[in-house]
Amino acid sequence: MKLYSTNNRDLRVDFPTAVFNSMPLDKGLYMPVDIPRLNQEFIDQIDQYSLPQIAFKVASALLKDAIPATDLKIIIDDAINFDAPVLRLADNDYVLELFHGPSLAFKDFGARFMSRVMGYFLKKNEQMLDVLVATSGDTGGAVALGFLGVENTRVTILYPKGKVSDIQELQLCTNGQNIHAIEVDGTFDDCQHLVKQAFADEELNKKLRLTSANSINIARLIPQTFYYFNAYAQLRQQGKKDIVFVVPSGNFGNIAAGLLAYRMGLPVKQFVAATNVNDTVPRFLETGVYQTRPSVQTYANAMDVGAPSNWVRIMDLFNQDKSALQQVMKGYRFTDEETLEGIDAIYNEFNYVACPHTAIAWLALQEYRMETADQESTGVFLSTAHPCKFPDVFPKEIKANVQVPEQVAVLVKKQKHATAMDTSFESFKSYLLTFC
């Protein structure tokens, strides 16, 4: 497998290089030189395959000979060992639940696969691998559990102070071992900027072996294609077609993976990007002008991103053709007040408890149907996090119906450990240099 930088298509690297370097020195993002199209026979018979079997087929096509088939199967069977069910709420409305992994968020797909891939390529007695990750909520927890105890790795997680839920924070700060948490007095964008500055710093890169666990890493993006194909397989079993995927979007890695699956031959009628008031992309899809803004804190904190990193990948998939992208993707944004109304509406109509991100996706599906007068397509909105992570958002009646998984009950008994830090790169750099 060969990959290029979105800033320079002539810059080519192999898969291990892209995994460990995360981001090219020219500050682009890595993309596959060749995006294979899966054969039609597989697509037509996909409902006969399990999630791990689908994952192996998709990963094999993308990675080619980067990892031998036997080893790749072992990695996938270990990493993707939980379900991603599609549940019917109404005649043509379905929810794709992606929170059945260990950290209770969709990020488990990417984090677990990536940690196993890095562990596979790491050689004994090599320099310690320092994994840096900025999180607005769920990424950090998934990465922490994915890398916990992985030999020869050290993980540093940056999160914005006061802007993640209590359970999300506990998932970041109670692991110990090779996991370190930094509480940044700023926004997610500040955390993300610090990580990017570290990758561009010559001194740090000479002294430390840095890589990223954010969705800028191609090894995070690839496994997220698996659940789109698997959702289609489940819907095909029910005779459904004309699929509209509605994706709660922050850093836009999730929907970028869906679009990558689409390029690989996944039959999708429409993608809908659902955001909170951090609406850089919906504004672009409406006006054609891409203008970032500082992020704003909302109830859907994992989507509080003002400058989504993966947007360059999405534009690259469409060769910078805005009109072509606008035919495939629509975007809608919702306020906190509307989000709470969505949570109530889903619960009252379907007796289903949705986290704020999931509620925004459901609202976007309803908006899409009204705008397009499309009631016949199969709408699938992605549920990206377990509702137990957001107890303060729900009214008493709904909160009483939130089932708290056992791993959360264990978390609340643990002691939090985090390093407080300002938003200056000098502070972050000094912290990292203490590892030398």
N, C-alpha and C positions, 0 to 999 in steps of 0.2 A: 504494500500500500504506500502510495506517495501522496504527500500533501503540500499545498502551497499557501503562501500568505495572502490574505485578502488585499494587502497593500502592494504585493508584487508577485504576480503569477509565475515569474521565472524563478522565484525562491522555492526550491523543492527540498523536502526532508522526508525521512521514513517515519513510520508510526511511532517507534520508541522515542525518537527525538522530539516529535510533537507532543507526546505524552509528558515527558520530563521537562521540556522547555515551556510548555503551556502556551506561551505567546512569543511570536517572532520578535527579533530585536527591532524590526521596523514598526512594532506596535500594532500590526494587523492581527488577524486570527487565522488559525489553520483551517483549511478546508480540503476535502478529498479532491485530488486531481481528476479522478474518475468516479462518478456516481453511477453505480451499476443499476440497471433496471431488472428487477426480478422477473423470472419467466412467468408467463401467463398461467401456465399449468399450476404452479405453486399458488398463485393468487386465487385461482378458481377452486382449489382444494384446501385452502388455508383453514377452513373450519374443522378439518380433520387433525390439526396439529395442536399440541399443548403450547403454553407460553414459553417454556424453555426450548422447545423444538423450533418455534418461530424465531426466538431470539438467536439461536444458533444459525439458522438459515440467513437471517438478515446480517448478523455480524460477519459470517463467513464471506458473504458477498462484498461487504465493505472493506474488510481487513485483508482479504485475499490471502497471501501467504505470510502475513506479519506474525501470526501465531498458528502453529500446527493445529489441525482440526481436533486431535485428541485432547490437547491442552486447552484449547478454546472451549470445548464442551465441558471440561472440568470447571473452568472459571465461571461459565454461565450457570451451570447447575448449582454451584455454591453461592453465587451472587444473587441470582434471580430465583429464590426459593420461597416466594410468597405470591399470593394471588393478586390479580387486578381485575375484579369482576365488573361487568356492566349490568346495572340494575335498571329495570323499567319503572318509571314513575307515572307515565301517561302513555297514550297510544303511540306517539312518536317522540316522546321525550325520555332520554336515558341518562343516567349518571355513571361515569367511569370512576370507580373508587381506586385511588392510587396511594392510599395511606395504610396499607396492610403490612408494610415492612417494619423493621425494628424501631425506626425513629418516627413512625407514624406520619410520613410525608412522602410525596412522590420523588423527592430527592434521593431516596434510598436506591432507586434504580441506577442512577448515575454514580453515586458515591461508592456503592458496593462493587460495581463492575470496575470502576477506575482503581480502587484500592487493590483489587485482585490483579489487575493488569500491571500496576506498578510493582506489586510484590513479585509478580512473575518475571518481570524484566530486571529487577534489582539483583545484583550479584553480591555474594558474600564479600565482606571486607571493603566494599565500596564506601565512598564518602556518604555520611548521613544525608538523607533526603529531607529537606525542609519544605513542608507543604503549607502554603499560605492560602487562607480562604477568608473572604469577606461575606458576611451573612446579614440578611434583613429579617431572618426568622428561622426558616427550616433547613437551609443548606448546611449550616454549621452543625446541627444535631446529626444529620445524616452522615456528614463527613467524619465527625467525631467517632460515631459508632462503626463506620466503615473502616477506619484506620486504627482503631483502638487496639494496641498490642501488636501492630504490624511491625516486624523487625526492621531496624535501620531506617525508620521514618520518625519524623517529629512534626506535629501539626500545630500551627498557630492560627487561631480563629479570632477575627476582629468582628465585633458586633456593636451597634449603636446603643449607647446608654439610654435606658428607659423606653426603648422603642421595639423591644421584643416582649412576648408574653412571658409570664413567670415560668411556665413549663418549658418553653423554648430556651430560656436562659439556663435553667437547670440542666437541660440536655447538653449545653455547651460547657458548663462550669463544674461539673461533678465527676468527670471521668478520671482525671489524674493520669498516671503513666506517661504516655508520649503525647498527650493532648494538652495544649495551653490555650487559655482564653484571654482576650484583651477587650476590655470595656471602653470603647472610644466615646468621648464626650462630643458627639456629632451625629451625622446622618449615615445611612448606608452608603450614599455616594462618597462620603468622606472615607469610609472604610475601604471601599473599592478603589478609590484613588490612591490610598496608601499602598495597597497591594501592587497596583500597576507601577507606582514609583519604585517600589522595591525591585521589581523585575528589570527596570531600566537603569538601576544604579550599578555602576561598574564595580565599585568596591565590594558591595554585597555579593555580587555574582562571582567575584574572584574568591571570596572567603567561604561562601555557603553554596550549596547545591539547591537552588530554589525551583519550586514548581507550584502550580496552582491547582486547587480543587474546586474552583468556581466553574461555572458553565462555559467560561472561555476555554477550558481544556476540552479538546475534542473527545477524550475518553469519557467525559461526562455526557456529551451530546449523543453519541452513538447509541448507548443503551436506552435512551429515552424514545428512540424510534420503535422499540420493541412493543410497548404497550399500545401504540396506535395500530400496528398490524394485528395485535391480539384482540383489541376491541372490535376491529372489523371482522375478525374470525367469529367472535361471539355473536355479533349482529347478523352475520351471514347465516349462522345456524338457525336464526329466527326468521329468516327470509327478508331481512331488512336491506335496503339499499339507499342511494342518494344521501350519503352521510355528511352531516355538518358538524365539525368539531369546534366546540367553543372552549377556549383556553384562557383561564385566568393568567395574566401576564405581568411580569415585573421586569426581570432582566432579559426576557424573551428567548431564553434557551429552550423552554418547553415547546413553544409553538415553532421555533426554528427546527426542532427535531421532527415535529409533525410535517413541516414542509419538506424536510429531507426525505421522510418516508414517502411523501407525495411524489417527489422526483424519482424515487425508486420504484414507483408503479402502484402505490396504494391508492385505490379508488376513493377519492374524496370530492364532494361537490363544492364545499366551501369551508374555509377556516374563519373563525371569528376570534379576534383578540379582545379580551375583556379586561379593562383596567379600572383602578380607582381613579381619584382625581389627578394622579400622576400619569397624565394622558398624552405624553409625547407622541406615541405612535398613532392613536386615534386622530389626533390633530393632523398628523402627516397624511394619513389616508384620506382625510376630508379635503385638505388644502394643497397637498403636494409639497409643503414646506416642512422640513425636519428641523425643529428647534427644541433643544433640551432646556429644562428648567430645574432649579434646585428641588429635591424631593420634599414631599409633604407627608407628615405622619398621618396614618389612617388606621382603621380597625383591621384592614387587610394588609398587615405590615410586611409580609413577604413580597408584596407588590409595590412597596414604597421606593421606587427607583425612577429617578428623573432622567438618567442617561443610560438606557439599556445597552449593555455591552454587545449582546448578540445581534443587534440590529444590522451590523455590518455583514454578518453571515446571511441574513435574510435577503438583503439587497444583492449580495453576491450570487445567491441562488437564482435571482431573477435578472442577473447581468445589469443591475442598476436601472432596470426598466420599471419606473413607477406605475405606469398604466397596466403593465402585465401583472404586477403584484396586486394592484387594486382590484383586479378581476377575481383573484383567488382569496383575498383576505379583506374582511371588514373589521372595523374597530368601534367599540362603544366604551364609554366611561360612566362611572357611577359614584355618587357621594356616599359618605358614611351613613347619612339618613336613609338613602335609598337601599344601602346594604342591609341595614337593620330591618327595613320593610321587606326585603327579599327573604331574609332568614325567617321572619314571621310567616310570610306567604307560603314558603315551601313546607314549613312545619304544619300550618293549618290545613293545607290542601293535600299533602301526601304523608303527614306524620313522619317527616324525614328531617333530621337535624343536620344542617349544613354549616360549615365554617364560613367566615366572612368571604374568603376567596371563592369558595364554591358557590355562595349566594350570588356573588357578582357574575360568575359565569352563567348561572341560571337566568339572571336578569338579562344578560346579553342575548341569550337564546330567545327570550320572549321579545326583546327589542328587534332582533333580526327577523323574527316571524312577522311582526307587525309592519316593519319597513318594507319587506319583500313580498308580503302576502303569501308566504310559503309555509303552509301548514302540513304539507305531505312529506317533506324530507324527514329523515331520521336525525333528530338533534341529539348530540352527545356532549354534555357539559362535564368538564373534568373536575373531580373533587380532589384537591391536591394536599389536603391536610386533615387530620382527625379533629373533630370539633372540640375534643377535650383540651386542646392546646389554647383555647380562647374562652375560658369560663366566664370572664368578666363581660363578655359581649352579649351573652344570652339573658333574656328575662327568666324569672324563677321557674316558670312552667317548662320552658324548653331545657333549661340547665338541668332540671331534675331528670330529664330523659337522656342525658349524655352518659353513655357507658364509658367508664374510665378503665382503660387497659391496665393490666397488672404492672407493666414496666413503669407506668406513671406513678402508681402508688408507691413504688420503691424509690423513685426519684425524689419525692418530696421529703424523704427522710435523710437525704444526703446533704453534705456541707458544700456551699458554693465557694469556688476559688477562681478569682479573675484579677488581672492587672489593670488598674485604671490608667488611662492615657488620654492626652489631648490629641488634636488632629494634625499636629506638626509631623512632617516626615522625619525630622531630626530625632524626635522622641522614639518613633518606631524603628528607625535605623539603629539607634543606640541599643534598643532592646534586642534586636536581632543579633547584633554584634557580640552580645554577652554569650551567645551560643558558641562562639569561636574558641 
